[in-house]
Amino acid sequence: MKKLKLNITRVLVAMLVLTSFVACDEVGDTDSGGTSVEAMAGDWYVQTLVNGQVVADYALISTYNTAVNNGQEMWIDDHGHVWDFKVKAPVTVSSLSFAGNNLASSVDGYDVNVTITEGKITKNGATSSGGHKVDGISFKAVFSDDTNAGTIYEIKGYRRTGFLEDEH
């Protein structure tokens, strides 16, 4: 009986050792890579200005890839913090620029057209509230339903760092 238990133990240990060598088989490259607008994508803390005066203090907006992933457009989404818009803006990734006329936005039944000009992302071109050197974003926007027709809103800020001192 004692010999049977010893043999069973040896077999179990041998099976454990053998399976540990074959269980770690790598299945090729698991890196999914980036998106076509990866250099322009991110969360941004921005201020909104009219004629150089701040009309809306720091708010979070996002830029991110569209489903097409063709390097020719990206989403700009203000999550309801600036004007409640989400548009697909044409981009030029090589110059980190974006702009578009009468871009359609429909957020929860709220429809508006947005014209974006002078859109630019500047690598290490901004300083966060906490004093960190980060990427900057800036663009001008005109909204079709603005009661002050033709008002140009300058939206500018910095890439979100995740540091507590930079959160707003």
Secondary structure as GFF3:
##gff-version 3
##sequence-region A 1 168
A	DSSP	alpha_helix	2	22	.	.	.	ID=ss1
A	DSSP	three_ten_helix	38	40	.	.	.	ID=ss2
A	DSSP	beta_strand	42	50	.	.	.	ID=ss3
A	DSSP	beta_strand	53	65	.	.	.	ID=ss4
A	DSSP	beta_strand	73	77	.	.	.	ID=ss5
A	DSSP	beta_strand	86	92	.	.	.	ID=ss6
A	DSSP	three_ten_helix	93	95	.	.	.	ID=ss7
A	DSSP	beta_strand	97	107	.	.	.	ID=ss8
A	DSSP	beta_strand	110	127	.	.	.	ID=ss9
A	DSSP	beta_strand	133	143	.	.	.	ID=ss10
A	DSSP	beta_strand	153	159	.	.	.	ID=ss11
A	DSSP	three_ten_helix	164	166	.	.	.	ID=ss12
###
